[in-house]
Amino acid sequence: MLFLETGLVVLYGLCLVFMLGFSLTQWQLARLAGRAKAIPPPPAPAAWPRVAVQLPVYNELNVVARLIDAAAALDYPADRLHIQVLDDSTDETGALAAARVAHYRAQGLHIAHVRRPTRRGYKAGALAHGLAETDAEFIAIFDADFLPAPDFLRRVIPYFTGPDVGMVQTRWGHLNENDSLLTRLQAFGLNAHFLVEQVGRQAGGHFLNFNGTGGVWRRSCIVDAGGWHADTLTEDLDLSYRAQLRGWRFRYLPQVVAPAELPAHLDALRSQQHRWNKGAAETARKHLGRVWRAPALSLATKLHATFHLLNSSVFAVILLMALLSVPLVFVRAHRPEFRPVFRLASGFCLTLLPLTSYYYAAWRRSPPPAGRWFAPTFALFIALSMGLALHNARAVVQGLLRRSSPFVRTPKLGAGPAAAAPARRYRVRETGRLPLAEALLTLYFLAGLAAGCYYADYGLLPFHALLVAGFGTLAGYAWHERRG
């Protein structure tokens, strides 16, 4: 029994070490972002280059017309612009897209409705197919839920200031941030990535990532890095690392915003989270070794890239810590000889406070509304993240074990400040096993909460309270949506 209890303590300690490393890297990015200076806009080029705007869509009846209209409204020399609607749809989206394309083609716009015989390679395959059908020097990419401003290209293209600048990424905005608690918490987390993490990476000279949409690539960079690959679910992160490992420079523009729609329902959020986390694990498996073998990279850049690629693994570590935490309540109560170790562990937990400063920096930088008060918004966000740990950890394990799965796109509603409440045309069907498991885990952590109170040992009480709130909220959300 002593051997088993010692193993639990050691394993929990290793999880704390990983979380400390992650927390410190995020804190360092916040420090770098705080010292970053605004980049003055470069002058417009003497001659605007040819740009292809790629719009990959798949069964997007709610938003495809809005997307094409936004692309057609881009203020860019008409003879330099080529719009490609890369349409893999199998429903009425195809007919609607064809009609909008024909409408704008009749007005003289260079726009094409590109259809493939199969959906092979999913989004990566569609982007590669479109690339082969244009000779444009630059490729702008917008997912179906994005609404680029008319001046987007004129603001972004000048930042390709040298032949080694391969990609320029812009910040995501949120069309429906105030729709619900779910969308507000998503916006809170995404703002941290776009207002602190990406800014800090650029300021520190570390690897940036293309976020899949809202950015512009230099065509020769895509080709030199090997083109789009479909062997991960995050083709954007994969190509970003391949390009930067070959010496291409990336730029990030927080001042240029590309508004987009946040998933408004739990099943849509889970679909997006599964794709992001599984794809990130697949990309880490593919590139982490190459990063550490690259002689040109500094140790700091290698460490930041490691935690960047292992970002999704945080959910697996959180789940493991959560599962271990309940038996540890009893170990703490019945093994007084372990008390010095637990005191050390408690002090270690305090070192995770840098993560709080990272999110506080993002909250301070976020445009209103970003949550009236930081503390409750942050606590709810952490609880939601913990609640997603089971679902996301499963995706991470699948990615690390090379388990294949299709690219399931996130359903969009066409939501926004001026939109009417849309019907739920698309759903991602879930089995009842995941919400049931989350409900059971809620009871499990409630037991840990009760045990801590019984033994008057309150060290893990905040952790268990957040776990109960997170898993309980998601189980309730899932039950409510299934009834609806």
N, C-alpha and C positions, 0 to 999 in steps of 0.2 A: 504493500500500500504506500509506504514511504517513497519508493521508487516512482510510482505513478504520480504521486502528488508533486514530487520534485520535477518530474517531466512537465507537468502542467504549468508550474511556475516558470520553468526555463522557456517553454514555448511561448507563454504570454510575454515574457521579457523580450524575446526576439521580435515579437510583433511590435512591442513598444519602440524598439530600436529602429525598425523600419519606419514607423510613423514619425519618429523624431527626425529621421533623415528627410522624409518627405516634407515635414513641417518647416524645417530649416531652409530647404531649397525654395519653398514658396515665400518664406520671409525674406530671403535674399533677393528674390525677384521683386518683391514689394519695395525693398530699399533701392534697387536699381531703377524701378519705375518712378520712384519719388525724386530721383536725381536726373531723370531723363529730360532733355530739352526738346521743345517743339522743333520740328524740321521745317524750315521755311519752304514754301512751295516753289519748285523749280520753274523756270520759264517754259512756256509752251514750245514744242518742237517747231522748227522752221517748216516742216512738212509733216502732217499727221500720218502715222503709219496705218497700214491695213489691219483692221481688227475684226475677228469673228466672235460673235456673241453666241455661246452655246447654251441652250435651254433644255437640259435633259428632263423628260417627263415620262411618267408611267401611271396611267389611270388617275388623272388629276382633274376631273370634271369640275370641281369647285373652284379651281384657281388658274387653269390653263389660259383662259381668255385674259384675265387680269395680268398674267405674266407676259404674254405676247404683247399686250397693249403697252406695258411699261418698257419693254425692249424696243418697240417701234418708236417710242417717244424719246429715245436717247438722242441727245443733241451732239451729233458727230457728223463729219462730212459724209454725205450719202454715198459717194463713190469710194469711200474708204471703209465702209461698214458692211458686214455680211452677217445676217442673223440666221442661226440654224435651230429649228425646233426639232430636237432629237427625240422623237416620239415612239416609244415602245408599247404604247397603250393597247389594251385588248377590249376596251369598252367604248362608249360614245365620245370619250375624250379625243380620239383620233379625228372624228368628223368635225368636232368643234374647232380643234386646232387647224385643220385643213381650211375651214371657212375663214378663220382669222388671218391665216397666212395668205390666202387668195385675196382677201380684202386689202391687205397692205401691199401685196405685190402689184395689184392694180393701180396703186398710188405711186408706183415707181420704186418701192423699197426693195433692196436686194435681200430677200428672205426666202428660206427654203424649209419645206416640211419633209424631214428626213425620216424614212421608215426602214427598219431592218426586218429581214425575214424571221429572225429569232431574237430572243432577249439574251443571247449568249454574252457572258461577261458583265451583265447588269449595267450599272451606271458607267463603270470603267470601259466596258465594251462599247457603249453608246458614244462616249467621249472620244475614244480611239477611232471609231467609225466616222464621226463628224470631222475629226482632224484630217483624215485622209481625203475629205471632200472640200477642203478649203486651202488656199495658199496664203492665208493671212499671216502676218508676222506676230500678232498677239492674239491670245485667246482669253476672252472673258467668260466666266461661268456663273450662272445663276440657277439655283434650284427653283422648283415650282412655286414655293411659298415666298419668294423674294420679290421686292419692288424697288429696283434701283432708281435713283433720282435721275432726271434727264442729263445732268452735268457729270454723271459718274465717270464716264470715260475721259472727259476733258480734265478732270481732277486727278485721275489715277495715272494715265499714260505718261505724263511728264516725269514721274518718279522713276522711270526706267532710265536713269541718268548715265549708265555705263553698260557696255556689252555683257558684263558679268552679272547684271541684275536679272534674275530669272523669273521672279514672281513678286507681285505686290498684293497684299491682303488688306482688306478693309474691315471695319468693325460692324458687327451685327447690331441692328436695332430690333425693337420688339413691337409689333403691330397690336398685339392683344395682351400686353403685360397685365392689365388691370381686370382681365376677365374673371379670374378666380385666384384662390390661394395657390393652386398648383402652378399657374402661369407666373405669378409674382415670385415664387421661390425659384423657378427655373431662370427667370430674368436675373435674379440676385446672383445665382451661380455663374451664369454666362457672362455677366458684367465683370466678375472677378477675372475670368480668362481674358476678356478683350480689353479691359481697362488697366489691368495690372500685369498679368502673366505675359501676354504678348509684348507689351511695352517693355517689361523688364528683360525679356529675352533679347529684344532688339538692342536695348541699351548695353547689355552685357556681352554682345557679340555671340550669343548662343543660338542653337538651332530654333528656327521658327517653324510653324506648320501652316500650310494652306488649309483652310477650314472647310474645304469641299465646295464652297460657293462664296460669292461676294469678293472674288479676287480675279486678277489678270495674270496670265502666264506669257512668257516669251516662248514662242513656238520652238525655237532651237533648244531651249532648256528642256522642254518635255522630250524632244527627240533624243538629245544627248544623254538624258538620264534613263533612257530605255522605254519611254512611252508609258501609257497607262497599263497597270497590271491588275488582273482580277483575282489574284490569289489571296487577297485579304478583303475584309468588308470595309476597310478604311483606305480606299485607293488614294485619297488625298494625303494622308499622313505618310503612306508608303512612298509616293512619288516625292514628297517633300524631303524625306531623308535621303533617298537615292540622289536627288539633285544636289543637295547641300554637301553630301559626301564627295561629290565630284567637283566641288569648289564654287558652285553657283551661290550668289548672295540673294537673300530675300529682304523685302521691305514690308513694314507694317504701318498703316495709316489710321490711327485711332480717331482722327478728325473727320474721316470720310465714313459715313454710316450707310449701310445697306439694310433697310428695314425688312423684317421677316416675321412669319407667324410661328408662335410657340405651340407645341402640342397642347391641346385643350382638354384631353381626356387621358386617363391613366393608361389605357391600353396603347394609345399612340405614344405616350412617353416611354412606356416599357419597350416598345418596338425600337424607338430611337436609341434608348440606352443600351439595349442588347447589341445593336449594330455597332455603336461607338466603342463599347467595352470589349466585345469579342474582336473587332477589327484592330483595336489598339494592342491587344495581347498577341494577335497574329503578327502585327508589324514589329512588336518588340522581339518576338522569336526570330523574325527575319533579319533584323538590323542591329540588335544590341551588340552582338559580337563584332560586327563591322565597325561600329562606333569606337569600341575599345581598341581595335587594331589599327585605327587611323592615326598615323604618326603626326599629322598636321594639327590635330585637335589638342587644345589645352586640357589639363586635368579638370578644371572647373567646367568646361563645356561638356566633357564626357560625363561628369557627375550629373549635371543638369539634364543632359540627354537621357541618362539612365532613368531618372525619376519621371521625366517627361514620357518616355516609352512605357514605363511601368505604372503610369498614373491609374490605369484601370485596375491594377492589382491591389490598390488601396481598398477596394470593396471586399476582395477576398480576405485581406488581413483584418478588416473591421469585423467581418462575419466570424472569423476564427477567434478573435479576441472576445466577441460577444458570447460565443458558445462556451469559451473557457471561463468566462467571468462568473457564471453562476456557481459551478463547483468550487471556484476559488474563494467564494464567500465562506464555505464550510471549511476549507483548508485554513483560512485565516483564523477561524474561530477555534479550531481543534489542534492547530500546530503552532504553539507559541514560539518555537524555535525559528520559525520563518518570519517572525515579526520584523527583524532588521531588513530582510529582503523586501518585504512589502512597503516598509518606509522608503526604501530606495526607489521602489516602483512608483510610489505616490509622488516623490520628487520628480521622477522621470516624466510623469503625466503633466506636471506643471510646465515642462519644457515644450509641450505641444501648444502652448499659448501663442508662439509665433504665427501659427496658422490663423488664429483669431485676428492678429494684426494685419495679415494679408487680406482677409475679407473686409476688415474695417477700412483699409485703404481703398478697396474697390467700392465700398458703400459711399465713402466720401467723394469719390470721383464720379459716381453714377448720376446720370441726369434724373430729375424728378419724374415720376415717383419711384423711389427705390426703397420703400418701407419707411414709415414715419420714424420708427425707432430701430436702432441697429440691433440691440441685444435680443429682443423677441424674434426679429426676422432671422438673425443668425441662428438662434436656437432651433427655430422651426426648420430652417434649411438643413442643419446638421441632423435633426431627427428624420427628415425626409431621406437624406443621403443614407443614413443608417438603415432605414426601412427598405431601401432599394438594394441593400447589400446581398441578400439571398439571390435575387434575380440577377444582379450584375456579376456576382461572384461565379454563378453558373456559366454566364457568358464568357468570363475570363478563362475559366477552366477549359471550356470548349475550344477557345482560341489557342491556348497553350498545347492542347492535345491534338490539334489539327482536325477537329471535328468539323466537317463541312456543313454549311447551312446556306440557304438562299439569301439574297439581298432583299429584305423586306422593308420597303420604303415607309416613311412615317405618314399616315393619313393627314391631309389638310382639309380645313373646313372653309377656307376663304374668309377667315375671321379678321377683324380689325376694328378700329374705332368707329367707322361709319357703316359697318356691315350689319345686315340683319342676321338674326340667329339662323344658321344654316342647318339643314338636315344632315344626319350622320350617314352619308352615302357609303363611306368606307370604314370598316372596322378591322382590327387585328384580333382574331378570335383567340381567347385564352381558355385553357382547361381550368377546372376548379381546383386543381392540386396546388398551384402556387398560392392563391389566396388562403387556402386551408392551411398550408405550411406556415404562412405568415401569421395567421390567427393562432396557431399552436405555439409559435415562437413568442407571440405576445404574452401568452399564458406562462411560458417558460421564464421570460424575463420578469414577469410579475412575481413569480416564485422567488427569483433572485432578489427582487426588491423587498419582499416580505421577509426573506431570510436575513437580509442586512439589518432590517428594523428589529427583528427578533434578537439578534446577537448584538445589537447596538453598535454595529460596525457600518459606518456610513460612507466609507471611502469610495465604494462603487455605486452608491445610490444615484448620483447624477447620471452616470453612464447608463444604468438600468432604466431610469426614468425616460431618458431620450430614446432608448431602444423600444420601450413600451409605447411611447408616443408615435415613433416612426412606423413600426410594424403594425400597430393597431390602426393607425390612420390609413395605411395602404390597404389593409384587409377590409376596412370599412368602405373605402373608396371603391374597391373592386366589387364588393357586395352590392353597393348602391348602383354602380354602372351595369352590373349583370341584371339587376331588377329592372333598370330603365330600358 
